[in-house]
Amino acid sequence: MLYRLCLYGCMLLYLSVLYAESGRTDVISLIQSGTEDMQGGERVVLPGFSPLTIEGTNIILGGGRTYSWDESLLPANIASRAAPFVHSMQLTAEVDGRKTIFQPASVNVREASGHDAKVLAETVLEGVGRVLVSTTLEYDGFAKVEVTVFPEPDAKEIPDIYFSSIVRKTNFSKLVAHKFSNFRYWPKQQIFDVNYSGELLSVIGIVDGQAGFWWFIDEESRRLASSKKKTLIAERGETIEIKQPLAFSVGSDQSHYQSTFYIMATPVKNDQGQWRQKR
């Protein structure tokens, strides 16, 4: 659960720098919830949080959030405060300079309890092989995404694969981020201009005081930091586009490649983060 605490730590850093005391208790409650889950190992929904519910391929959470799959490997849309917030989340492969979007053949949502749900999506991409994406989503909106590629028999390697998404932009949108070179060192100031192209970011947060979208990878993907691949974040009209390269490791049986990353939309509770309207 180190990755959860790192993300919550980054969120706390953002609030402490930008909002002072205004929303800090919200993130502290998140850190406490993650710690309590680790201690007991029980799959229970902690007091103050809403259990998740499922309607078709829509997973509904507290804070007016809905993660929706629509014949997509990843959530095609994420709503926050019952309003559209993230869309066009997808995986793309780049072969010989040509971009190909992964389109799944099937999506299956499995509910374990009000605590978490698992979504399995699968597709076959010509020239690449079979691709399986497993997303485990917990009641606070924290999602672990595991991408597994089973290459075609004659494939010597898999192509470059990227994550991309589009986030709603407001006048208050900020980019909160950490670089791999700062993985064990947390500088006080990590708030950037929304437009960014450069060293790979291990943590990305697009936040506006009302809602936030977070994406991050853990230390196991450190080898990406020494590559020439870059993080790209750019304003596109009323939206912000994110493009991140994925790092794949070879499976123990040498038959597949796997990459893991994490996403989260906020707020995590109902009526949270309303300070901007109430001040």
N, C-alpha and C positions, 0 to 999 in steps of 0.2 A: 504493500500500500504506500510505498515511498512516493510513487508518482502522484497519488492523490494529495498527499501533504505538500509536495512541491507546487502543485497547481494552486492549492488553497493559499500557500505562502505567497505566491505571486499575486493572487487576487488581493490578499491583505496588504501587500506592498503597494498595489495600485490605489486602494482606498485610502491608505494612510498618507500617501503622497498627494493625491488629487482632492480627496474629500475630507481630510482630517478625521473628525470623529463622527461624521454624518452617517456612514453606513457600516462602520467597522464591526459592530456586534453581529451583523449578518454573516460575515465571513468567519468570524470566530466560532459561531455556531456550526458552520460547515466543518471547520478543522476538528472541533470536538466530536461531531458525528462520525467523521472518518476514523478518528482515534478509537471511539467506542466500538465501532464495527470491528476494528482490528483486535481489540482486547477480548471480546466475547466470542467472535466468530459466528454469531447468530445472525440469521437473515431476518431482521426485524426492522420495521419502519419506526424510527425514533419519534418521540413526541414533538409536535410542531410541524412535522413534515406530512405531506399527503402521499398515500400509497398510489402507485401507478395503476392505470387501467388501460385495457386494450379494446379498440374498436376497429376490427378489420386489420389493416396494416398501419393503424395510427396508435401510437403510445402516448397517453395523456398523463401529464405530471402537474405538480403544483406550480404556482407562478404563472398560470395561463400558458404553459408550454405544451406543445404537441410535436413529437418527432414522427414524421410521416414518410413511409416508403411507398413509392408508386412505380412498381416494376423497376426498381433501382437498387444498386448494390449498397448504397448509403442512403441516409434520409434525404429524400428529394426536397423536402421542405421542413423547416423548424419554425414554429410560431413561439413567440414570447409575449406575455401579457395579452394573449389572445389575438395578436397581430402578426402578420408575416414578418419574419426576421432574417432567416437564412434560406437560400434556395440554390438550386443547381449544384448540389454537392455530388461530386463524381470522381471516378478514377479514369485517368487517361494514360495511354501508352504512346511513346514516341519512337517510331522505327524509321530510320533513314529520313528524319526530318518531317515525317508524316504523323499527324495526330489522330489517334483512334480512341473513341469513347467506349468504355465497357458498358454493354447493355445486358442485363441479367435475363436468364430464361425462367427463373423461379424465385419467389420470396416466401419464406415461411416464418411466421411469428410464433414463438413459444413462450408462454408465461409460466414462470416458476412460482411466483407469488406476487403480492403487492409490493414486494421488495425489489424485484428485478425481472427482466424479460430478455429473451435471446431472439435475435433475428438472424436467420440464415438466408443468404442470397447467393445465387450461383449463375455463372455464365460460361460460355466457351468463346474465346476470341481466336479467330483464324490466325495462324502464324505464331501464336503464343501458347495456347493450351487452355485447360480448364481453370477457372478462377472461382474460389470460394471466399466469401466475406462473412465473418461471424461478428455480430455486434451485440455485446452484453450491456444493457442499459439498466442502471439502478434508479431508485426512486428520486434521488436528488438531481438526476439529469446527467450523471457521470457515465460515460460510455467508453468501453474498451472495444476497439475495432481491430480484428485480426484478419489480415489478407493473406490467403494461401494460394500460390500459383503452382499448378501441376503441369509442367511444360510438355509440349509434344515430344514424342520419342526421339526425333532427330534434331531437336532444338539444343544448341550448345550453351545458350544463355538466354535469360529473359531480357526484354527491352527495358528502357527507362520508364518507370511508372510514377505518375504524379497524382497527388490529391489536389482538388480545386473546389472552391465554393464561392458564393457571392453573399455578402452580408449587407443588410440595410445600413445606410449612412444617415446620420443626423448632424446638426451643427455642433453637437457635443462629442462626436465620435473621436476616440483616441486609440492608438496602438500601444498595447503593453506587451513587452517581449523580453526574452532572454536568449542570449547566444550560447552556443556550446562552450565557448571559451570561458563563460561565466557559470558553468554548471554547478561548481562547488563554491562559487563566490557570488554573493548577491549584492550588487551595487545598489546604492540608495535610489538612483534615478534610472528607470528603465522605461520611460514613456517617450514614444517617438512620434514623429509626424506619420500620418496614415500611409503615405507613399514610401515604400521601402523596397530596395533591391540591393542585396548584398549577402554577407556571411549568413550561413544557415541559422535560422532561429529554432531553438528547441521548444520554446513556449511562445504562443501567439494569443493575444487577447484583443478582440475588437469590442470596446466598451463605450457606453454613452451615458452612464449614470442611471439608466432605466433597465437596460438589458445588456448582456454580454455573450459573445461566442468565443470559446477557448479551444485551442488545438495544441497538442504537445506530444513529444516523443521522449522516451527515457534514455538513460545513459547507454543502454545496449546499442543504440544507434549512433554512437559517437563517431564511427568510421565515416559517416556522412560529412562530418565537420572538416575532414582533411581532403574532401573531394572538391571539385570545382563547381558543384551544384549550388544553386542559390535559392533563397527565399524571395518570392516576388509578391508584393502587396501594392495594389494601386486603386485609386479612386476612379470609378467609371460612372460619371453622372451622379445619380442618387444612391449608388451602391459602392461597395468595396470588394474587390476581387482578391482572393488568396490562391497562391499556387505554391505547393510544397513538394519536393522530391521525397520519395519513400526509400528506405534502406531495407534490403532483403537479406536474410541469412538462409543458408542451405539447411534443410531438415536433416535429422539424424540418419534417416535412411537414404539420403541423397536423391529422393524422388520428388521433392517439392522445395519451394522457396516460401519464406514467411516474413511478413512485416507487421508490426503492431504500432498503433498510435491511439490517442485518446481525444475525445471531444466532449464539450459540455456547454450547454446554454443556461443562462441565468435570467431572472432570479430563481432561487431554489425553493422559495416559499411564497404563499399568497400574500399580497399587500406588503411586499418587501421592496425597499429602495425607492420609496415615494417621496424622499426628502426634497427633491428638486421642485416638485409642485407645492409642497407644504411650507417651504422656507419663506 
